Amino acid sequence: MSTYESRLALAALCLDRTLLGGTWLYPLPDKVEKAWLDLREEYYGATSSKANLPYEGLLMVLRASGHTSASLYPTTKKDPPRFLALSRRLDPAHLRNAIVLWEQALLLKPAESVTLGYASVLADLISEIEPEYVELWDHLRLGPRSVDADSWVFAAARWNLGTQLAKTPLSIDGREISLRVDTDGNLLAWSPEDMWHSTWHAARPDKKDQDEGEGKKPEVWKTERRSAALRVEVGMKSFSGLATPLLVLHPKASRLSNNLRNTRTAWLAPKSPTAPLLCLDLNGKGDHTHLDHTSRVALDAWVRLRDEPVFPREPGEKQFLPLRPSTMDLSGQNGNLRALIPTAGSFPIGRGVGLHTVATIARQAADVLGTPLLRADQFVRTLSSNARKAEYGRDETLLDDLDLPHIIESTGASRLRILALYQHQEMRTRMQRLLAYHFNKPELANGMPEDQVVELGCQTEVVFHCAPELLAHGPGDKHTWRRELVDSIPHLQAPGTGVLALCETLYDARAWSRQRRDHKFDKSLPNPDALDAKPHVSRYLAQRGVLAQFLNHNFKPRRSKKTERDPANALQALGMQLASDYPGHSAVGDLLRAAGLVHPRLTRAISYGPQALKESVTHVGLHLREQLGDRRGPVTEPPKLMWTLVAFIPRDGLWEAYAYLPPVPGRRSGWFPYAQAQAIHRGAELPQGKRQDEQLPRHIDHALKQLGQNDYILYVSGRSTRSLWPRLANKNFDAPLDDNGCIDGKPALPGLTLPHDYRPRAVIRTTAAGPDLALPAFPEKVYADGTTTCGKTDNALYSLAESDSTFLMCNTPHQTTGKTFYAKSGFEYGRWHCDNPEEQAETWYKLNATEIAVLHHPPQHSPSMYALTAAKLCNHPLAWSHRTQHPLPIHAAIQMDKDHPDYRRTINWNADDE
């Protein structure tokens, strides 16, 4: 058999001087600063605003009218712009007219008085400047292992690269798909024949008979044509440890709305087919949806400059605001104005474009630009050795282990008690069958006594209690009376016993979403979040040291896809009956995770293999998240700041899990066993704070010192913490550290300012898939004779030849490994080839990656050992059979945050969805 090397091709390309191209720089004279400041004062007087000037409005006008990129730098209130960068040299008259019209729109001049002859000092100064052509490569700050540049360089590069790619139609599925560039430099399939169309009625034919039965016609929304389009996000990015900028491509399926109500992002196509699409931002709700201020100012100037109508108007009407009902309706044929759907609801075209489309776009970009895709070499193929084994949802590795009593004792409790709180008899039956199965007591599946302690073996027990009043939603939005009901639960507490609660709840995602939407426009209607019992039950139980997990009553068991076989024993027979109760198995698993049960397999998993970490060290994960405060009428609460550290400490062959809670008034702080820390955390309000707090890094260092470990590895989430420590940013990869572990007086990395005995052995940054990380395009095998074969799925760890400290863990979504009919949709063809409406409605998955960057390690050790450890910890979560986005310590901290009663209640439900 021929030998081969395994590689991973990424949807990213290394850039050079030629590919980056150049731009025209307009250096603004010193006296332009006074013109900016004078304009700002006039703007304040005209609008009563105290915000910065909406420079983006002027830039949008220049991009759309001049077919060019446009950037001003800097754009802070403290430092007005010093130069203008355009990818095309504009005629001075054109430049002056654009600035003049933008300035008049900015100052809210009456429509009848707007004129190109308006006296503008700013427009005169800028239009008289002689620009200088510069190459973007000369404005990069290149280090031995880092790339940095000002924001205008990234914007100009994105435009130059996007326009180059848009010149060549995408060849896929035997078709030529034309892509148009927008004012942000991204690409969008705009022609209706290049888009995807379907109806919900066609996508879900199994409901046709019900809808059309007895002469009933389908609802209108089910027969409306809905559309989606390919969108390719283009960007120049830096990569950890690489001294070369990258072009990164992110294909998406952008699902379009049939009206403008509640939308947040829209595009407007000018008359010219070669002009860029205008990216518009919208605000407001329902019929009060309106253009964002910056977009409104930009459109006002652009309409007068190009003399093109924007929205449908009455004959002779000159204004495009406010939006009219006719404008709100975008149904029917796709017009010049299109908007993204505002929320994730029922849509006949699924998310994602599939692996085949990503690979095709990556290959064509390499051909068009004449440069190869970035590739990584396989470092370790298998990462799941000694993994958690689950049959029919049961963690038999943990629950059948003879050391389970000792594992429980390592959590700080001598026993575990599960309170099964229910409303309905059907749920009681379901709970008792689940618990009997997971704890290997099939004889208890058909009945357990009420309000009595029932032994499950291995120092675990269960108590069933009917609590309909406690668990029922409402009435009213005051829930303090639930506290007394919690206190009345029998066997709520016991000395030395960790208590968990498996609680019934009633939740209908579609109904609640509809009720939320209706409540926003009619406050007399009920708000399901205000009536929801779950957060209050969880908080009151946590205040008594009980951790709650909820199980939805609305559950319809589906037929298991596993091959039927004869059960070997009563336990297996029960498991086969419960095989499709995925929510139930997940709830039990989350209970065990919340209890802090860590199986010793973790030691074997970390140390397995010749390149693995053999020493026994502590693993610590840092999680940080900022959450916007709730809006109380006209007042918005201060933002919330949640940060915590979770440590897994090896001791006597077992693992102990601890979590740190920062000081907050009215709440205990410090290091606690993981389960106890969660109870304290859930029982209190989310703490207020901002990530801009200059003392935050010092507080985290103090917490690490309090842990008292002198040999530990620290894992941090790159996306949430990158702005706090300089070395976490790619641009500072080569920045030297002083003796105090600082860069320019700021702590370089968490823990490095501590005395040497308390500093982490290694600091590892993990970054989950996102817009700033390159997508895997396809895995490939390169044989000794030069032939190459491409694969579809991969889960290996890869290293970059250009960097010895940066690794990529390729992830195949576990949904694609299932046995559903459309699990692998998009692997062999794109959505244009698909003529099956049911398949179009499914999610089409692609590969993704987790970046692992070893930022600090002992000089005598290879960074690959620590990267491999981080990758293995992603494959060994406590209560999940698949891979997680982050290593176990970070994942445990994230789950602790998500379990807080207020976590999901301040999320913006109207966030844009694609």
TORLUM-498740 format. One line per field, with one value per residue (C-alpha): x, y, z; residue number from 1. Coordinates in steps of 0.02 Angstrom, whole numbers. Layout:
<pts>
X	(X,...)
Y	(Y,...)
Z	(Z,...)
pos	(NUM,...)
</pts>
This chain:
<pts>
X	(0,69,121,39,38,-126,-156,-298,-335,-411,-526,-385,-242,-77,-68,77,113,32,-129,-155,-142,-144,-251,-255,-213,-278,-172,-281,-197,-182,-317,-445,-450,-538,-661,-705,-728,-835,-945,-964,-1023,-1150,-1207,-1231,-1333,-1442,-1476,-1445,-1334,-1170,-1109,-966,-995,-1069,-918,-982,-1121,-997,-895,-1050,-1089,-911,-912,-1079,-1058,-873,-867,-723,-672,-669,-593,-558,-426,-434,-618,-624,-699,-527,-437,-530,-481,-307,-321,-444,-406,-493,-457,-502,-451,-610,-640,-622,-796,-871,-780,-837,-1018,-1024,-956,-1071,-1228,-1177,-1144,-1315,-1402,-1303,-1361,-1544,-1557,-1731,-1749,-1790,-1632,-1509,-1392,-1224,-1171,-1175,-1025,-923,-749,-724,-773,-661,-511,-527,-570,-416,-295,-181,-189,-41,-49,24,39,-51,94,202,78,82,182,264,355,443,279,146,51,-28,-100,-220,-404,-407,-279,-391,-542,-449,-379,-553,-621,-476,-489,-679,-685,-553,-655,-819,-751,-758,-927,-929,-931,-1029,-1161,-1142,-1192,-1109,-1159,-1129,-1077,-1093,-984,-1068,-1005,-926,-822,-919,-997,-1181,-1276,-1403,-1483,-1647,-1598,-1440,-1537,-1632,-1822,-1950,-2110,-2141,-2286,-2168,-2031,-2144,-2259,-2303,-2417,-2507,-2646,-2683,-2685,-2792,-2906,-3091,-3077,-2961,-2831,-2653,-2610,-2544,-2370,-2347,-2372,-2272,-2112,-1960,-1784,-1605,-1441,-1258,-1156,-967,-887,-715,-582,-397,-351,-197,-159,-71,115,109,204,90,-85,-221,-373,-512,-677,-837,-982,-1155,-1336,-1420,-1607,-1709,-1863,-2029,-2046,-1941,-2026,-1899,-1756,-1582,-1482,-1532,-1454,-1505,-1453,-1418,-1472,-1297,-1263,-1079,-1109,-1086,-1237,-1274,-1270,-1406,-1435,-1611,-1683,-1855,-1992,-2143,-2215,-2095,-1944,-1835,-1665,-1521,-1464,-1300,-1386,-1519,-1390,-1293,-1448,-1505,-1341,-1328,-1505,-1469,-1298,-1358,-1539,-1604,-1761,-1732,-1901,-2069,-2147,-2298,-2278,-2179,-2125,-1942,-1914,-1884,-1931,-2029,-2046,-2219,-2324,-2289,-2104,-2120,-2183,-2040,-2138,-2156,-2014,-1848,-1828,-1688,-1712,-1683,-1664,-1606,-1736,-1736,-1760,-1734,-1909,-1987,-1901,-1908,-1722,-1605,-1446,-1274,-1211,-1126,-950,-951,-989,-854,-724,-777,-767,-596,-527,-593,-522,-352,-367,-426,-291,-156,-99,-121,-234,-156,-126,-89,-3,-84,-5,-115,-256,-351,-395,-536,-443,-513,-670,-834,-936,-1124,-1250,-1427,-1383,-1311,-1135,-1082,-899,-944,-1098,-1032,-863,-828,-743,-902,-919,-743,-780,-932,-826,-702,-841,-846,-1002,-1018,-1180,-1288,-1475,-1588,-1754,-1875,-2003,-2150,-2323,-2398,-2400,-2332,-2177,-2157,-2159,-2032,-1917,-1920,-1882,-1737,-1661,-1687,-1596,-1450,-1415,-1433,-1593,-1714,-1821,-1870,-1929,-2110,-2130,-2047,-2134,-2180,-2086,-1971,-1784,-1751,-1576,-1503,-1338,-1160,-1204,-1344,-1528,-1686,-1844,-2001,-2112,-2264,-2249,-2377,-2393,-2205,-2172,-2323,-2292,-2371,-2487,-2418,-2238,-2205,-2131,-2076,-2213,-2119,-1988,-2107,-2152,-1968,-1947,-2092,-2009,-1969,-1790,-1727,-1564,-1455,-1286,-1140,-1256,-1251,-1430,-1484,-1658,-1733,-1884,-2028,-2066,-2182,-2106,-2164,-2031,-2146,-2288,-2172,-2085,-2254,-2308,-2145,-2173,-2354,-2309,-2185,-2324,-2464,-2410,-2581,-2539,-2442,-2254,-2200,-2030,-2111,-2224,-2088,-2062,-1893,-1774,-1858,-1868,-1685,-1634,-1732,-1669,-1490,-1506,-1533,-1385,-1488,-1441,-1590,-1604,-1767,-1851,-1983,-2153,-2181,-2089,-2140,-2030,-1966,-1926,-1744,-1634,-1527,-1540,-1662,-1586,-1633,-1589,-1462,-1539,-1672,-1559,-1527,-1712,-1754,-1618,-1687,-1858,-1781,-1659,-1749,-1771,-1621,-1682,-1702,-1528,-1454,-1542,-1471,-1299,-1307,-1355,-1200,-1094,-1164,-1121,-938,-915,-751,-702,-518,-518,-466,-291,-273,-342,-219,-66,-105,19,206,186,63,87,139,149,4,-38,-188,-292,-376,-498,-547,-716,-773,-933,-1014,-1203,-1308,-1420,-1609,-1709,-1830,-1942,-1835,-1687,-1562,-1478,-1288,-1206,-1169,-996,-978,-805,-748,-605,-632,-490,-472,-347,-276,-269,-241,-288,-451,-497,-570,-663,-661,-730,-687,-819,-758,-803,-980,-1080,-1198,-1115,-975,-816,-663,-629,-766,-802,-882,-1058,-1055,-991,-1135,-1263,-1190,-1183,-1361,-1432,-1371,-1395,-1270,-1136,-1122,-962,-871,-726,-643,-608,-419,-407,-493,-331,-259,-413,-395,-211,-257,-382,-249,-133,-271,-287,-120,-59,120,105,-45,-93,-209,-333,-419,-555,-477,-633,-695,-529,-418,-440,-386,-208,-93,-11,-181,-194,-109,-24,74,139,318,304,440,393,479,535,363,272,204,198,202,151,1,-3,44,-51,-155,-46,121,130,126,281,366,303,122,137,55,168,83,-50,-155,-280,-420,-531,-688,-752,-800,-778,-597,-544,-515,-634,-571,-606,-564,-443,-326,-201,-42,40,223,193,117,-65,-191,-361,-484,-593,-754,-740,-598,-570,-381,-262,-157,-3,48,220,241,212,272,146,-18,-127,-298,-417,-532,-711,-843,-1016,-1085,-1252,-1171,-1130,-1312,-1424,-1552,-1586,-1512,-1369,-1239,-1329,-1207,-1062,-1069,-1161,-1223,-1398,-1416,-1410,-1542,-1721,-1792,-1883,-1870,-1682,-1671,-1755,-1620,-1461,-1313,-1159,-978,-816,-757,-601,-540,-378,-258,-117,17,66,177,266,430,573,629,460,384,223,147,130,21,-81,-115,-170,-293,-361,-387,-479,-601,-639,-676,-820,-903,-1078,-1069,-1022,-958,-823,-839,-780,-661,-556,-644,-598,-665,-817,-860,-847,-958,-1090,-1086,-1122,-1261,-1348,-1377,-1563,-1535,-1419,-1542,-1663,-1567,-1514,-1578,-1714,-1714,-1532,-1501,-1507,-1435)
Y	(0,171,286,455,616,686,872,992,1126,1284,1411,1536,1597,1679,1854,1947,2122,2095,2020,2155,2292,2474,2622,2812,2906,3082,3156,3287,3452,3509,3640,3504,3459,3624,3591,3420,3495,3638,3515,3411,3561,3604,3422,3429,3587,3517,3346,3369,3216,3197,3049,3047,3102,2961,2948,2782,2875,2975,2820,2727,2869,2865,2675,2667,2816,2795,2604,2607,2561,2708,2728,2873,2855,2882,2904,2929,3080,3119,3106,3167,3089,3126,3045,2967,2805,2762,2615,2725,2904,3007,3164,3314,3376,3206,3201,3376,3342,3184,3275,3424,3318,3211,3365,3440,3275,3266,3439,3401,3539,3557,3457,3610,3700,3558,3610,3563,3743,3730,3814,3679,3712,3526,3481,3616,3560,3375,3394,3502,3369,3282,3096,2979,2799,2678,2489,2410,2291,2440,2483,2312,2293,2124,2035,1867,1783,1918,2037,2202,2352,2495,2461,2553,2431,2283,2372,2418,2242,2165,2276,2242,2054,2051,2146,2030,1876,1952,1968,1780,1689,1542,1377,1250,1117,1146,1328,1499,1599,1786,1870,2055,2147,2253,2410,2304,2208,2044,1945,1907,1807,1937,1874,1783,1634,1615,1609,1469,1474,1364,1365,1289,1190,1104,1079,985,877,764,904,934,811,887,1063,1024,898,933,1072,1178,1276,1293,1449,1591,1592,1410,1446,1607,1593,1618,1649,1631,1678,1632,1761,1749,1851,1909,1969,1993,1912,1879,1707,1663,1634,1676,1822,1828,1902,1783,1799,1708,1658,1614,1556,1570,1543,1711,1686,1834,1909,1942,2110,2240,2225,2194,2168,2233,2208,2247,2275,2398,2372,2531,2542,2506,2318,2352,2463,2387,2339,2462,2383,2459,2447,2458,2483,2482,2352,2306,2447,2564,2483,2621,2654,2672,2853,2823,2731,2866,3004,2905,2868,3048,3105,2960,2983,3164,3125,2984,3042,2864,2823,2709,2653,2653,2825,2921,3011,3170,3127,3164,3089,2906,2916,2863,2686,2656,2496,2461,2470,2349,2210,2120,1965,1906,1927,1981,2167,2293,2296,2136,2103,1961,1873,1949,1790,1604,1541,1420,1436,1319,1339,1275,1348,1320,1287,1119,1054,1042,1228,1281,1173,1236,1419,1392,1305,1439,1579,1494,1481,1661,1737,1617,1564,1397,1368,1369,1191,1109,942,807,793,667,572,499,605,504,361,314,413,407,256,271,140,201,364,288,333,157,210,316,232,54,97,13,174,276,301,372,481,551,583,682,810,853,749,575,536,599,626,661,749,705,848,825,888,748,560,535,633,534,373,442,503,341,239,354,350,162,137,254,186,3,-30,-95,-174,2,57,14,98,196,258,441,556,417,395,254,181,173,98,166,299,374,390,467,548,574,721,794,985,1053,1225,1251,1200,1279,1441,1601,1669,1846,1900,1892,1726,1752,1635,1491,1505,1432,1289,1247,1241,1118,987,832,771,933,929,801,819,775,740,827,859,873,906,839,951,945,1097,1142,1233,1258,1351,1408,1462,1557,1642,1699,1760,1858,1941,1984,2053,2176,2262,2239,2249,2187,2014,1893,1886,1703,1749,1844,1695,1564,1464,1388,1529,1559,1375,1356,1507,1459,1279,1341,1452,1290,1205,1106,1108,1094,1024,1037,908,965,882,916,765,648,493,450,278,237,221,87,-89,-191,-337,-453,-378,-473,-424,-317,-163,-172,-200,-43,53,2,67,233,247,393,495,605,752,635,560,734,795,653,681,867,825,717,853,984,870,879,692,667,492,438,398,579,534,393,499,641,529,410,412,444,634,655,743,610,715,742,927,1037,1102,1273,1356,1540,1595,1776,1848,2019,2031,2183,2239,2223,2371,2434,2558,2705,2648,2513,2419,2417,2274,2109,2033,1848,1774,1617,1494,1306,1192,1004,945,767,690,507,440,541,716,855,997,1172,1338,1516,1649,1830,1948,2016,2107,1986,1829,1718,1721,1612,1433,1304,1126,1138,1089,1207,1350,1324,1331,1495,1564,1517,1581,1759,1890,1903,2027,2196,2250,2286,2202,2373,2372,2398,2294,2142,2055,2083,2007,1852,1837,1849,1706,1598,1629,1583,1414,1370,1260,1280,1167,1200,1232,1378,1375,1535,1567,1679,1766,1822,1871,1931,2115,2097,2033,2097,1930,1851,1962,1895,2061,2051,1875,1941,2077,2055,2030,2121,2036,2065,1973,2134,2215,2405,2397,2282,2099,2002,1842,1783,1726,1791,1936,1816,1755,1617,1481,1526,1559,1436,1309,1345,1463,1399,1503,1408,1493,1408,1422,1599,1739,1770,1589,1500,1360,1188,1166,981,850,769,628,659,496,465,465,639,590,671,614,726,670,735,717,730,750,754,881,977,1086,1232,1216,1405,1407,1286,1346,1354,1201,1170,1035,990,954,857,904,753,779,719,551,512,399,528,532,706,699,718,845,959,836,797,945,1121,1187,1235,1050,1003,995,911,1041,929,920,1108,1138,1042,1114,1082,1060,1098,1063,1185,1203,1251,1348,1300,1425,1386,1561,1515,1354,1294,1317,1136,1070,1065,1166,1019,922,1057,1080,892,901,1041,943,788,888,943,760,715,818,759,727,730,595,716,846,1018,1184,1214,1105,1031,1166,1307,1204,1171,1357,1400,1274,1346,1517,1451,1365,1531,1574,1743,1685,1674,1804,1956,1891,1994,1885,1990,1956,1936,1758,1681)
Z	(0,-47,92,102,201,268,251,279,149,221,140,160,51,94,22,-56,-117,-286,-222,-91,-220,-174,-128,-147,11,39,180,264,308,489,469,427,612,651,509,584,757,691,596,753,852,716,718,906,889,751,827,1015,1001,1094,993,869,690,584,470,404,314,211,174,114,-7,-76,-92,-180,-296,-333,-343,-221,-46,73,246,362,496,641,682,870,959,1027,859,704,537,472,301,178,87,-78,-193,-343,-373,-380,-478,-360,-406,-367,-201,-155,-203,-97,56,31,18,167,272,232,271,432,486,441,312,235,74,-29,26,-11,-151,-224,-203,-14,67,154,219,245,67,-6,94,54,-131,-161,-96,-220,-173,-168,-229,-101,-93,53,86,136,273,356,516,491,631,631,682,676,562,610,518,543,514,347,276,317,240,81,63,86,-53,-173,-147,-155,-319,-394,-347,-409,-586,-611,-594,-475,-572,-471,-504,-692,-673,-675,-521,-533,-370,-333,-210,-76,8,145,18,35,-108,-135,-266,-323,-482,-442,-550,-446,-282,-195,-184,-97,5,174,102,-21,109,231,122,268,332,168,200,370,300,148,233,239,110,216,119,182,279,172,249,200,16,5,-94,15,-48,9,-72,-61,31,45,182,125,243,268,433,537,603,764,733,546,471,319,304,246,136,230,147,241,130,206,158,189,210,154,233,147,234,323,492,631,508,548,388,209,38,-97,-279,-380,-561,-625,-626,-591,-441,-268,-165,-25,148,257,444,516,689,769,783,680,575,663,581,512,441,560,576,484,341,329,315,185,80,89,13,-109,-179,-220,-291,-405,-426,-399,-299,-152,-89,-178,-166,-226,-394,-372,-196,-159,12,51,236,329,261,191,207,24,62,206,91,3,-49,-227,-351,-278,-304,-279,-90,9,195,307,411,587,688,670,630,509,342,192,154,287,357,283,108,133,118,-73,-93,31,-59,-230,-178,-99,-254,-371,-263,-273,-463,-487,-375,-433,-260,-170,-21,152,209,376,408,512,684,775,693,842,993,1070,1155,1326,1283,1376,1321,1316,1261,1231,1317,1476,1534,1578,1597,1748,1820,1812,1886,2054,2110,2089,2279,2284,2133,2225,2379,2274,2243,2428,2468,2540,2448,2303,2316,2167,2195,2056,2056,1939,1895,1792,1813,1637,1683,1845,1747,1624,1762,1860,1704,1659,1833,1850,1685,1717,1891,1840,1937,1803,1939,1995,1824,1857,2025,2165,2323,2344,2464,2521,2501,2378,2365,2190,2245,2245,2374,2269,2310,2240,2310,2205,2251,2164,2159,2034,2113,2122,1942,1856,1759,1825,1884,1882,1870,2059,2109,2290,2350,2271,2407,2536,2420,2399,2588,2601,2490,2595,2609,2534,2630,2718,2803,2689,2542,2374,2319,2137,2069,1908,1878,1756,1651,1509,1361,1182,1084,942,1055,1172,1026,960,1132,1152,985,1024,1195,1120,1025,1151,1333,1390,1321,1433,1426,1439,1511,1655,1694,1675,1834,1788,1834,2002,2048,1999,2104,2260,2253,2229,2382,2478,2396,2268,2083,1965,1790,1693,1582,1458,1468,1283,1216,1077,1072,902,839,870,716,797,728,829,924,1064,1234,1336,1503,1584,1587,1401,1366,1464,1373,1204,1256,1308,1163,1080,1240,1201,1309,1458,1440,1419,1576,1680,1606,1647,1826,1843,1763,1882,2028,1974,1942,1848,1795,1811,1625,1604,1666,1541,1399,1428,1445,1301,1157,1135,1115,1259,1425,1550,1707,1825,1824,1864,1719,1740,1620,1613,1547,1533,1461,1462,1452,1417,1559,1553,1494,1628,1539,1484,1590,1545,1686,1696,1600,1685,1689,1720,1740,1826,1836,1842,1898,1882,2012,2010,2183,2232,2061,2053,1996,2101,2015,2089,2031,2080,2112,2110,2254,2237,2372,2460,2390,2451,2348,2325,2272,2305,2247,2075,2133,2283,2175,2053,2194,2257,2081,2033,2197,2170,2035,1894,1949,1866,1780,1618,1535,1519,1706,1716,1874,1801,1745,1919,2001,1892,1936,2120,2098,2016,2162,2285,2201,2279,2136,2076,1923,1814,1632,1597,1453,1396,1268,1137,1075,1247,1327,1184,1224,1406,1386,1246,1207,1170,1015,858,824,988,962,948,1081,1214,1397,1539,1700,1776,1637,1560,1389,1398,1580,1550,1605,1448,1492,1639,1782,1715,1839,1987,2078,1978,2095,2054,1868,1747,1665,1499,1434,1289,1191,1105,977,915,737,691,563,615,591,427,380,330,145,127,196,72,58,-41,-98,-133,-322,-313,-331,-215,-153,-60,83,160,349,473,660,672,746,619,634,525,449,458,647,780,911,813,783,707,766,623,676,582,650,740,652,490,570,604,505,451,265,239,365,227,119,31,34,-152,-228,-190,-161,-346,-392,-264,-330,-174,-65,88,72,41,209,303,376,262,370,335,425,557,660,832,838,977,1006,1137,1193,1341,1386,1464,1341,1366,1309,1136,1116,1023,1186,1261,1102,1101,1283,1242,1093,1199,1331,1195,1164,1345,1414,1574,1506,1317,1194,1062,1049,1130,1059,1204,1321,1471,1600,1489,1439,1623,1659,1510,1564,1740,1665,1552,1699,1787,1793,1709,1571,1428,1489,1430,1261,1114,1040,880,837,650,591,436)
pos	(1,2,3,4,5,6,7,8,9,10,11,12,13,14,15,16,17,18,19,20,21,22,23,24,25,26,27,28,29,30,31,32,33,34,35,36,37,38,39,40,41,42,43,44,45,46,47,48,49,50,51,52,53,54,55,56,57,58,59,60,61,62,63,64,65,66,67,68,69,70,71,72,73,74,75,76,77,78,79,80,81,82,83,84,85,86,87,88,89,90,91,92,93,94,95,96,97,98,99,100,101,102,103,104,105,106,107,108,109,110,111,112,113,114,115,116,117,118,119,120,121,122,123,124,125,126,127,128,129,130,131,132,133,134,135,136,137,138,139,140,141,142,143,144,145,146,147,148,149,150,151,152,153,154,155,156,157,158,159,160,161,162,163,164,165,166,167,168,169,170,171,172,173,174,175,176,177,178,179,180,181,182,183,184,185,186,187,188,189,190,191,192,193,194,195,196,197,198,199,200,201,202,203,204,205,206,207,208,209,210,211,212,213,214,215,216,217,218,219,220,221,222,223,224,225,226,227,228,229,230,231,232,233,234,235,236,237,238,239,240,241,242,243,244,245,246,247,248,249,250,251,252,253,254,255,256,257,258,259,260,261,262,263,264,265,266,267,268,269,270,271,272,273,274,275,276,277,278,279,280,281,282,283,284,285,286,287,288,289,290,291,292,293,294,295,296,297,298,299,300,301,302,303,304,305,306,307,308,309,310,311,312,313,314,315,316,317,318,319,320,321,322,323,324,325,326,327,328,329,330,331,332,333,334,335,336,337,338,339,340,341,342,343,344,345,346,347,348,349,350,351,352,353,354,355,356,357,358,359,360,361,362,363,364,365,366,367,368,369,370,371,372,373,374,375,376,377,378,379,380,381,382,383,384,385,386,387,388,389,390,391,392,393,394,395,396,397,398,399,400,401,402,403,404,405,406,407,408,409,410,411,412,413,414,415,416,417,418,419,420,421,422,423,424,425,426,427,428,429,430,431,432,433,434,435,436,437,438,439,440,441,442,443,444,445,446,447,448,449,450,451,452,453,454,455,456,457,458,459,460,461,462,463,464,465,466,467,468,469,470,471,472,473,474,475,476,477,478,479,480,481,482,483,484,485,486,487,488,489,490,491,492,493,494,495,496,497,498,499,500,501,502,503,504,505,506,507,508,509,510,511,512,513,514,515,516,517,518,519,520,521,522,523,524,525,526,527,528,529,530,531,532,533,534,535,536,537,538,539,540,541,542,543,544,545,546,547,548,549,550,551,552,553,554,555,556,557,558,559,560,561,562,563,564,565,566,567,568,569,570,571,572,573,574,575,576,577,578,579,580,581,582,583,584,585,586,587,588,589,590,591,592,593,594,595,596,597,598,599,600,601,602,603,604,605,606,607,608,609,610,611,612,613,614,615,616,617,618,619,620,621,622,623,624,625,626,627,628,629,630,631,632,633,634,635,636,637,638,639,640,641,642,643,644,645,646,647,648,649,650,651,652,653,654,655,656,657,658,659,660,661,662,663,664,665,666,667,668,669,670,671,672,673,674,675,676,677,678,679,680,681,682,683,684,685,686,687,688,689,690,691,692,693,694,695,696,697,698,699,700,701,702,703,704,705,706,707,708,709,710,711,712,713,714,715,716,717,718,719,720,721,722,723,724,725,726,727,728,729,730,731,732,733,734,735,736,737,738,739,740,741,742,743,744,745,746,747,748,749,750,751,752,753,754,755,756,757,758,759,760,761,762,763,764,765,766,767,768,769,770,771,772,773,774,775,776,777,778,779,780,781,782,783,784,785,786,787,788,789,790,791,792,793,794,795,796,797,798,799,800,801,802,803,804,805,806,807,808,809,810,811,812,813,814,815,816,817,818,819,820,821,822,823,824,825,826,827,828,829,830,831,832,833,834,835,836,837,838,839,840,841,842,843,844,845,846,847,848,849,850,851,852,853,854,855,856,857,858,859,860,861,862,863,864,865,866,867,868,869,870,871,872,873,874,875,876,877,878,879,880,881,882,883,884,885,886,887,888,889,890,891,892,893,894,895,896,897,898,899,900,901,902,903,904,905,906,907,908,909,910,911,912,913,914)
</pts>
